[in-house]
Each structure stands twice: as structure tokens, then as C-alpha cells.
């Protein structure tokens, strides 16, 4: 692509060199002949320090936020914004050919986006999905590297969705992506807020900062007619509703701040799933789902709120009744012994509480929980996770998650103060051994929750990624075919 075309609509100063762009990147290691290298400051590195290296590798243009005196250099106010716009231009602005839906929040994003895609398809639309587990382009799966990809990868995916005939793209919008402006310049038709609980404070430093970043999806990126669906049961959601008076609120509680409120009356919830009656502006309809727990009832409400905002009638919601769940989200691991074993991605105090409350409310005799905390992440949530497990479990089995570069034993020591009130505690640093110990103590009427990794099939120990799957360990030990 000609550089003049690539920079169309991108404000810059300096003289743009002549030539063709073959790649746009922020990673100097990817720089090559024909590359456009964009400098931006990160948390630990500054791309400006690597600009000369990119130029030596053959970069045809260097985009900077301050003068470096390099050949082929142009300057912009924000490297991150410029990078997002250049990537959109390079792929022909494919997002403009799609109706975009973004879901943000600490918990529930993967389930909600998956269900939105299913509902759209039930209504006869072709939709793509971008999320934590994978990307779906119509019926094709693409492995996911990040919850919300970098602009180059994101626009490449949008382009493939357009070629596949998709008219919608449903995506998870992570707080890091919003903070790093990966979604800059995109126009979303609907934005969804699920909840906000303690997570990623190693990155955001405070809940207030975390909230402000999430709120960007609703306050900085919308077009005038953008639709918004916000969880009114969540305290941060209620605060967001004060800032977004036109949003459709949803919740399991009847009262709401906004005039338009989708109330989900929970008629029953147990091992068989949940039965809900929805109320909105005088209309009523019912839904039965095999998904367990009040948190999943909230996820179902979020999906219906989005669909209603997009003009889809409640008759299409019947497709939700056949949905049995997402991989690693309260996933039941079937086994010949008939033991009740569940794997879930819960890795925050609130997510653990939600999942354990769902299992406790389902009527199991005992609940055994295997869990750990990730290394090189927010240490303050570790005892809080222990408290959640102690509060709702009969047996707490403390083990490793992804230690990364931390010593596993040190992480366990951070968690133990939160387990002071636990009925029974087992400490086993090796996750496989801990899971097997938990399986051995499980009775027919008990439930085992293995929390933290969900769909992940690896452990990171001293920076090295090792293959590891909770589901595989369970199946191997219980001799599942």
C-alpha cells in the first residue's frame, strides 16, 4: 500500500517518504524492508528507544511522538492512536463493513459474547467472535493470543470476517485493550457492561482507575446513536448508568436507575439450571436454561438486552435454552464414576464467590475447591480469594496456578491468611497432585470445583510455558475414554 494512502486521515507533521508499506508494527523485532514502525511508550519500554534498530532493519517510515532526527520520520500526537488508524487503513477499514458489539467487565465476557453470537445466528445473521478462548469467523476457529488483539491482528481478523460474509463482529473488550487504545477509531453499535470486581490492579493500581478505563467504551468511543446495556445489579454498573442515562439497564433486581430496565425475575435455580421471567416496558416472556447459578442468569439477561437493542424479538431467545456453556466456564467434566467435577476460569474473589455460591445452592453434600493465584499479578487479591473459598467450600485445596516468575510457595503463603476460617485446608504446590488428592476425597454427592485455569491448557513456571490441562488430568485419573 502506498504510504500516502496508508496515512489517509492520520494527522502527522513532517515529510512522508515515498514508497510502499508492507507491514505496520510497534514491535522493532518485526521490522523489515517495507515496514512502518510506530513508536509508543509502554509500561516498561519506550518504542522510541528501538526506532533506529527498526530503521536499520529496513523500515520505510518511522512514526514518532517526539523528534528523533531519523530518516523517513514523521511525528504524531499519539503513537497508539496512529497505530490503530494505520492498521485500519492497511486492511481497507474492514470494521466499517461490520456491525460491532463490544462486551466489557471483569467476569462473564466470554459467556455473553458466545451467547450473543448464537442469538444473532438464530436470527439469520452471520457473525464473527473475538474473545479469550478463540476467534470464530463464521464456523471457523482461530486460536486467541489476547482477549482483545492488537490493532494489526484485530483488523486482519475483521478483514477475514468480511470475506467470510459476516455482517456482525462480537468481541470482548479488555481493560488493557481500552487503556492501550487498541480499539481507537472503531465504531461500536452496542456496548455491554457486565460487572466490575477486583482484578488487574497490578496494571490499573486502583478500582477507580480500573473503572475509568472500562467506562471509556461508553463515554469516549460511542457514536450518537450507540446503544448500551449495563448491569444495574453491580455497584459500578449503577455508577456507569448515572453517566449513561440512555442505556438499557438489566438486572435480577426489580428497581433501576434508568427509565428502561430489563428485569429478570428468577423463578427457580438449581442443578437443572435456571428458569426466568423477563419484564420490559409491559412485555413479559420466559426462558429456561441449563446454565447454573445467578451469575449465569445475569449473563443471560445481558445477552437479551443486547439483542433487544439490536431489534431482535424475544421469540429468538429460545435458542439460549439449548446452550450448555463455554469451555472452562463451570464446565462439567463427564466421567465413568459419575463424580460431579467442574472446571472454571474463576480467578478473582468475586468470580470464585459466584461459582461456589452456584454449586452450594445446587444442593451438593460437600463442595471441594482446588485453586491457586497467578504469579506476578495483583497480590492484594490473594487472601481475598482464600476468604471466598473458605466461606463457600467444605474443603479448600490450595495449589499453584501460573506462578510465572514468582516462587510458588511464596504465592501460597500470601493466600493462607484468607483461609483461616476454612473448615479443612489441604496445601499441595503441585497442581496435578493437588487435583488427584481432591478427586480421591470426592463422594458421589459432592462437587469438586477446579478453579483458575478454565480453558487454558498450560502452566507458566519461571517464564516457561508447560502443557497442562485440568480437564485432561481429571480424565486421565478417572480413566475417561
C-alpha positions in Angstrom: 0.0 0.0 0.0 1.3 3.5 -0.9 2.3 5.4 2.2 0.1 8.4 1.1 -2.9 6.1 1.1 -1.9 4.4 4.4 -1.7 7.8 6.2 -5.1 9.0 4.9 -6.9 10.7 7.8 -4.0 10.3 10.2 -2.7 13.7 11.4 1.1 14.0 11.3 3.8 16.5 10.8 7.0 16.1 8.8 7.6 14.8 5.3 6.1 11.4 4.5 8.6 9.4 2.4 7.7 7.9 -0.9 7.3 4.1 -1.0 5.1 1.1 -0.3 4.1 -0.1 3.1 4.1 -3.9 3.5 3.6 -4.0 7.3 2.6 -1.7 10.2 4.2 -2.7 13.6 5.0 -1.4 17.1 7.5 -4.3 17.6 11.0 -3.5 16.3 11.7 -7.2 16.2 9.2 -7.5 13.3 10.6 -4.5 11.4 11.7 -5.4 7.9 12.1 -3.8 4.5 8.8 -2.0 3.7 7.7 -1.8 7.4 6.2 1.2 9.0 7.4 1.3 12.6 5.2 3.2 15.1 6.9 4.3 18.4 4.8 4.3 21.5 5.6 4.4 25.2 4.6 1.3 27.2 4.7 0.5 30.9 8.3 -0.9 30.8 9.6 0.0 27.4 9.6 3.0 25.0 9.4 2.3 21.3 11.4 5.4 20.6 14.4 3.6 22.0 14.2 1.0 19.3 13.4 3.2 16.3 16.9 3.2 15.0 17.0 -0.6 15.1 13.8 -0.7 13.1 15.3 1.7 10.5 18.4 -0.4 10.2 16.2 -3.5 9.6 14.7 -1.7 6.6 11.7 0.2 7.9 10.5 2.6 5.2 8.9 5.0 7.7 9.3 5.8 11.4 6.3 7.3 13.3 7.3 9.1 16.5 5.8 11.2 19.2 8.9 13.4 19.5 11.7 14.3 17.1 14.4 11.7 16.8 16.1 13.1 13.7 15.9 9.9 11.8 15.4 9.5 8.0 11.8 8.8 7.0 10.4 10.1 10.3 7.0 11.7 10.8 5.5 12.8 14.1 2.1 12.3 15.6 0.4 13.3 18.9 -0.2 9.7 20.0 1.6 6.7 18.7 -1.1 4.3 19.9 -3.9 6.2 18.2 -1.9 6.5 15.0 -1.1 2.7 15.1 -4.7 1.8 15.4 -5.7 4.1 12.5 -2.8 2.9 10.3 -3.8 -0.7 10.8 -7.4 0.0 10.0 -6.3 1.8 6.8 -3.9 -1.0 5.8 -6.7 -3.6 5.7 -9.2 -1.3 4.0 -11.1 -0.3 7.1 -13.0 -3.7 7.3 -14.7 -2.8 10.6 -16.8 -0.2 8.8 -18.4 -3.1 6.9 -19.4 -4.9 10.2 -21.8 -4.1 12.9 -19.6 -4.2 16.1 -20.7 -5.3 19.5 -18.3 -5.0 22.5 -18.7 -6.6 25.9 -16.6 -5.4 28.8 -16.4 -6.2 32.5 -14.4 -8.4 34.9 -16.5 -11.5 34.6 -18.9 -13.0 32.1 -17.5 -11.6 28.9 -16.8 -14.9 27.2 -20.2 -16.4 28.0 -22.0 -13.3 27.0 -20.2 -12.8 23.7 -20.7 -16.5 22.8 -24.4 -16.3 23.5 -24.8 -13.1 21.6 -23.2 -14.7 18.5 -25.5 -17.7 18.9 -28.6 -15.4 19.2 -27.6 -13.4 16.1 -27.1 -16.6 14.1 -30.5 -17.8 15.3 -31.9 -14.6 13.8 -30.3 -15.4 10.5 -27.2 -13.3 10.7 -23.6 -14.3 10.1 -21.4 -13.2 13.0 -17.7 -13.4 14.0 -16.5 -13.7 17.6 -13.3 -12.4 19.1 -12.5 -13.4 22.7 -10.4 -15.0 25.4 -10.7 -18.6 24.3 -10.6 -18.2 20.5 -11.8 -16.3 17.5 -14.7 -17.6 15.4 -15.1 -16.4 11.8 -18.5 -17.8 10.9 -17.9 -21.5 11.6 -14.0 -21.4 11.6 -12.0 -21.3 14.8 -8.7 -19.3 15.2 -6.7 -19.6 18.4 -6.6 -16.5 20.6 -3.4 -14.9 21.8 -5.0 -12.0 23.7 -8.6 -11.4 24.9 -8.6 -8.3 22.7 -6.0 -8.5 19.9 -3.5 -5.7 19.0 -4.8 -3.4 16.1 -2.8 -5.2 13.4 -4.2 -8.7 14.3 -7.6 -7.2 15.1 -8.1 -5.6 11.7 -6.7 -8.7 10.0 -9.5 -10.7 11.7 -12.1 -8.1 10.8 -11.0 -8.4 7.2 -11.3 -12.2 7.2 -14.8 -11.9 8.7 -15.9 -9.6 5.9 -14.5 -12.0 3.3 -16.4 -14.8 5.0 -19.7 -12.9 4.6 -20.1 -11.9 8.3 -22.2 -8.8 9.0 -21.6 -8.7 12.8 -18.5 -8.9 14.9 -19.0 -9.6 18.6 -15.9 -9.1 20.8 -14.6 -8.9 24.3 -13.1 -5.6 25.2 -10.5 -6.0 27.9 -9.4 -3.1 30.2 -5.8 -3.3 28.9 -7.0 -3.0 25.3 -9.1 0.0 26.2 -6.3 1.6 28.1 -3.8 0.9 25.3 -6.2 2.3 22.7 -6.3 -0.9 20.6 -10.0 -0.1 19.8 -9.3 3.6 18.9 -11.3 4.7 15.8 -13.7 1.8 15.8 -17.5 2.5 15.9 -19.5 0.1 18.1 -23.2 -0.4 17.6 -23.7 -1.8 21.1 -21.5 -1.6 24.3 -22.2 -4.0 27.2 -21.1 -3.7 30.8 -21.3 -7.0 32.8 -19.7 -6.1 36.2 -16.5 -4.8 37.8 -14.7 -6.6 40.6 -11.1 -6.7 41.8 -8.7 -7.8 39.1 -5.8 -6.4 37.2 -4.8 -4.0 39.9 -1.2 -4.8 39.2 -1.9 -2.9 36.0 -4.5 -0.3 36.9 -3.4 0.3 40.5 -6.9 1.1 41.9 -10.5 0.2 41.3 -11.3 3.8 40.4 -8.7 3.7 37.6 -10.0 0.3 36.5 -13.5 1.7 36.3 -12.5 4.8 34.4 -10.8 2.7 31.7 -13.8 0.4 31.4 -16.1 3.4 31.1 -14.1 4.6 28.0 -16.1 2.2 25.9 -19.3 4.0 26.8 -18.0 7.6 27.2 -15.3 8.1 24.6 -15.9 5.7 21.8 -19.6 5.9 21.1 -21.4 7.4 18.1 -24.5 9.5 18.8 -27.0 6.6 18.3 -24.9 4.0 20.1 -26.9 1.5 22.2 -25.7 0.5 25.7 -26.7 -2.3 28.1 -25.5 -2.0 31.7 -25.8 -4.4 34.7 -27.8 -2.5 37.3 -27.1 -5.1 40.0 -23.4 -4.2 40.0 -22.5 -1.1 42.1 -20.0 0.1 39.4 -22.7 -0.6 36.8 -25.1 1.7 38.7 -22.4 4.4 38.7 -22.0 4.0 34.9 -25.8 4.3 34.5 -25.7 7.7 36.1 -23.2 8.7 33.3 -25.2 7.0 30.6 -28.9 7.9 31.1 -30.0 6.5 27.7 -28.6 3.0 28.4 -30.8 0.0 28.8 -30.2 -1.4 32.3 -30.7 -5.0 33.2 -30.6 -7.0 36.4 -32.1 -9.6 38.7 -33.3 -6.8 41.0 -36.5 -5.0 40.0 -35.6 -1.4 40.7 -33.3 0.6 38.4 -31.9 4.0 37.9 -32.8 4.3 34.2 -36.3 4.5 32.7 -35.7 1.4 30.6 -34.9 -1.7 32.7 -34.9 -5.3 31.7 -35.8 -7.2 34.9 -35.1 -10.9 35.1 -37.3 -12.5 37.7 -35.5 -15.6 38.8 -38.3 -18.2 39.3 -36.0 -21.2 40.1 -32.3 -22.1 40.2 -30.8 -25.4 40.9 -28.8 -28.3 39.5 -31.1 -28.4 36.4 -30.3 -24.7 35.6 -32.5 -21.6 35.9 -36.0 -20.5 35.0 -36.5 -16.8 34.5 -39.4 -14.4 33.6 -38.3 -11.2 31.9 -40.1 -7.9 32.2 -39.6 -4.9 30.0 -41.9 -1.9 29.5 -45.1 -4.0 30.0 -43.9 -7.1 28.0 -43.1 -10.5 29.6 -41.5 -13.7 28.4 -39.9 -16.7 30.0 -36.7 -18.6 29.5 -35.3 -21.9 30.8 -31.6 -22.5 30.7 -29.3 -25.4 31.7 -26.8 -22.8 32.9 -26.3 -23.0 36.7 -26.2 -20.0 39.1 -27.4 -16.4 39.5 -24.3 -15.1 37.7 -25.3 -17.1 34.6 -28.8 -15.7 34.9 -27.2 -12.2 34.8 -25.2 -13.3 31.7 -28.5 -14.4 30.0 -30.0 -11.0 30.8 -27.1 -9.2 29.2 -27.5 -11.2 26.0 -31.2 -10.4 25.8 -30.6 -6.7 26.5 -28.1 -6.6 23.6 -30.5 -8.5 21.3 -33.4 -6.2 22.1 -31.2 -3.1 21.4 -30.5 -4.6 18.0 -34.1 -5.1 17.2 -34.2 -8.9 17.8 -37.6 -10.0 19.2 -37.8 -12.3 22.3 -39.0 -15.2 20.2 -35.4 -15.6 19.0 -34.2 -16.1 22.6 -35.4 -19.7 22.6 -32.0 -20.6 21.1 -30.5 -19.8 24.5 -32.3 -22.7 26.1 -30.1 -25.2 24.3 -26.8 -23.6 25.3 -24.9 -25.8 27.8 -21.9 -23.5 28.4 -18.5 -22.4 27.3 -15.3 -24.4 27.7 -13.8 -23.8 31.1 -16.8 -21.8 32.4 -18.4 -24.1 35.0 -17.7 -26.9 32.6 -18.8 -30.3 33.9 -16.1 -33.0 33.2 -18.0 -36.2 32.4 -16.5 -39.4 33.8 -17.5 -43.1 34.2 -17.7 -42.8 38.0 -20.4 -40.2 37.8 -18.5 -37.7 40.0 -19.5 -34.1 39.9 -16.3 -32.4 38.7 -16.4 -28.8 37.4 -13.6 -26.7 35.8 -14.0 -22.9 35.8 -11.8 -19.9 34.9 -12.7 -18.1 38.1 -9.5 -16.3 39.1 -10.9 -13.3 41.1 -12.6 -13.2 44.5 -15.9 -12.3 43.1 -15.8 -14.9 40.3 -15.0 -17.6 42.9 -17.9 -16.4 45.1 -20.3 -16.6 42.2 -19.3 -20.1 41.1 -19.1 -21.5 44.6 -22.5 -20.0 45.6 -24.0 -21.6 42.5 -22.6 -25.0 43.4 -23.5 -24.6 47.1 -27.1 -23.6 46.1 -27.4 -26.6 43.8 -27.6 -28.9 46.8 -24.4 -30.9 46.8 -23.4 -32.6 50.1 -19.9 -31.1 50.1 -18.0 -28.7 47.9 -14.3 -29.2 47.4 -12.3 -26.4 45.7 -8.9 -26.7 44.1 -7.5 -23.2 43.4 -4.4 -21.0 43.3 -3.3 -17.5 42.4 -1.3 -16.3 39.4 2.2 -15.0 39.9 3.4 -11.5 39.1 -0.2 -10.2 39.4 -2.1 -8.3 42.0 -1.0 -9.7 45.4 -3.8 -8.0 47.3 -6.5 -10.2 45.9 -4.7 -13.4 47.1 -6.1 -13.5 50.7 -9.5 -12.4 49.4 -9.6 -15.4 47.1 -8.8 -17.6 50.1 -11.6 -16.0 52.0 -14.1 -16.7 49.2 -13.0 -20.3 49.1 -13.2 -20.6 52.9 -16.6 -19.1 53.0 -18.3 -21.4 50.5 -16.2 -24.6 50.4 -16.1 -27.6 52.8 -12.5 -28.4 51.7 -10.0 -25.9 50.3 -7.2 -27.4 48.3 -4.6 -24.7 47.8 -2.1 -25.2 44.9 -0.3 -23.4 42.0 -2.0 -21.6 39.1 0.5 -19.9 36.8 3.4 -18.9 39.1 5.2 -17.2 36.2 8.4 -15.8 37.7 7.4 -16.0 41.4 8.2 -18.8 43.7 5.0 -21.0 44.0 5.5 -21.4 47.8 5.6 -17.6 48.3 2.3 -17.2 46.5 0.7 -19.9 48.7 1.9 -18.0 51.8 0.1 -14.9 50.5 -3.2 -16.9 50.2 -3.1 -18.7 53.5 -4.2 -15.8 55.8 -7.5 -15.8 53.9 -8.1 -19.5 54.7 -8.0 -19.1 58.5 -11.7 -19.8 58.8 -11.8 -22.7 56.3 -13.3 -26.0 57.6 -10.5 -28.0 56.1 -7.3 -27.0 54.2 -5.0 -29.1 52.0 -1.8 -27.4 50.7 -0.1 -29.0 47.7 2.1 -26.9 45.5 1.9 -29.3 42.5 -1.4 -28.7 40.7 -1.7 -32.3 39.3 -1.0 -33.8 42.7 -3.5 -31.4 44.3 -6.2 -32.3 41.8 -5.7 -36.0 42.4 -5.9 -35.6 46.2 -9.2 -33.7 45.7 -10.6 -36.4 43.4 -9.7 -39.1 45.9 -11.7 -37.4 48.7 -14.8 -36.9 46.5 -18.0 -38.7 47.2 -20.9 -39.3 44.8 -23.0 -36.5 46.3 -20.1 -34.0 46.5 -18.9 -31.4 43.9 -15.3 -30.6 43.0 -14.5 -27.2 41.6 -11.1 -26.8 39.9 -10.7 -23.1 39.6 -8.4 -20.6 37.9 -7.4 -22.0 34.6 -10.6 -22.9 32.8 -9.9 -23.3 29.1 -6.2 -22.8 29.5 -4.0 -25.8 28.5 -0.7 -24.6 30.0 1.1 -23.5 33.2 3.8 -20.8 33.2 6.6 -21.7 35.6 9.7 -19.5 35.7 8.6 -18.0 32.5 8.4 -21.3 30.6 5.0 -22.5 29.3 4.3 -26.2 30.0 1.4 -28.1 28.7 -1.2 -28.6 31.4 -5.0 -29.1 31.3 -7.2 -29.5 34.4 -9.7 -31.4 32.2 -7.0 -33.8 31.0 -5.7 -34.5 34.5 -9.3 -35.4 35.6 -10.0 -37.6 32.7 -6.7 -39.4 32.9 -7.1 -40.2 36.7 -10.7 -41.3 36.3 -9.9 -43.3 33.2 -12.3 -41.5 30.9 -12.4 -42.6 27.2 
